[in-house]
Amino acid sequence: MATSKPCQKTSQVLPSNFHLPEKQYAGFVIIEGKAEVTDYFDSEDEAELELRCLEKRLSYETIKTIEMEGMYPERATIVEEKYQASGRTNGLYTGLNMQDGEVSNNPT
């Protein structure tokens, strides 16, 4: 059976409520719609530490997603190559695909 990459992943600390001053915090890791939750803690820092432990147990950092690839990853590579070849240093990528037109280097 072939395995495929998940579409997305999320890791964050969330409060138990948003409308009351008394709240607790828990860490949430969601990978392709499957949620893993830490226990609730009185401080956000404690929940953050437990979230890091949960991420380690799930190997969160090593999971590659389709979302990380971008919509057209090859397009970004092509545009960057054209930018480098143009000799520009102004950070403007506008007009790189124009073959016979000039693009101003004036940043204003």
N, C-alpha and C positions, 0 to 999 in steps of 0.2 A: 504494500500500500504506500503510495507516494504521500509525503508530508508537504504541506504548503505553509507559506509564511502567514502569520496572522495579519489582519489589516491594520490594527492599531493596538497600542498599549498605553496605559495611564497609571501614574503613581502620584498620590497626593495625600495630605493630611486634611481631614474635614472635621468641622465641629458637629456636635450632636444636634445643635439647633443654631439658627441665625438670629432669632428674635428675643432671646433671653440673655441676661448677663451671666447667669450660671450655665456653664457648658462644659462638656468633656470633649476630648479629641480622639480620633481613631485614624489609623493609616489604611488607605485603600489602594490595592493594586488590581487593575482590570486589564486582562489580556484576552482579546478577541471575545469580549462579552462575559468572560468568566471572572467573577470578583472574588478576591481574597481580602479579608478584613482582619486587622489587629484588634486587640482588646481596647476598651476606652480608657483614657488616662485624663488626669486632672489638668495637666499642662500640655501645651502644643509641643514643647521640646521632648518630653517623654514619648509622645506618640511618634514624633519624627525619628527617634532612635529605634523604636520598635518597627517602624516602617522600613528602615534600612536593613534590619535583620530579616524581615519578610522578603524584601527584594533579593537578598543573598540566597535565601532558601529556594526562591523561585528562579534564580539565575536571570533576574530581570534585565540586567545590563547586556547580557549576551543574546537576548532574543531580538532578532532582526525582523522588522515589519515591512509591509508593502508601503505604508505611510512614509517610512524613512527614505524610500527610494525616490519619492516625488512623483509627479505625474509623468514627466518625460525626462528621466535622468540624463539621457544622451543629449538632450537639447542644452542643458546647462554646460556640459562639457564642450559642445560645439561653440556656444556663445563665448565661453571663457577663452578658448583657443583663438577665436577671431579677435577678441579684445587684446590678448597678448600680442598677436601678430600686427595689430594696428599701431602699436607703440603708444597708445594712450596711457595717461596716468591720472586722468581726471575722474575716474569712476563712472563715466557715462557710457552706457552700453547702447544707447540710442543710435540707430542707423548703421549698425555693423553689417547688416545684410544688404545694404545698398551698394551696388557694384560701381555705379558711375556718378554717384552724388557725393558731395562733400559734407562733412559733419563738423560743425564748429567746435573748437576746443575751449571756447569762452564759457565759463561756468555760470555766467549771469543770464 
